Amino acid sequence: MTQVYMIPMEAEAKTADKDPLVTKENVKIIFGNIKVIRGYNMVLLDELADRLENWSDEQLIGDIFTRTVCYYHARKRATSTE
């Protein structure tokens, strides 16, 4: 999504002189913090993949979600105060 849509829109917003098809503000509104969200998703995917490789009948995955959510909330609090 970032490669196909966001990066070209950011480039358009930066290079357009008078009347851009999309502004920097539009790009922020459309995509928000998609890069951060994608980063969390990649961490979650990696941890779930590792757990799946070592799967057993007694294996659980709730701890992965709990840790990821706690990290997300801590990061969100830290960035909101900056």
Secondary structure, DSSP 8 states (H G I E B T S, - for coil): -IIIIIHHHHHHHHH--SS-SS-HHHHHHHHTTHHHHHHHHHHHHHHHHHHHHT--TT---HHHHHHHHHHHHHHHHHHHT-
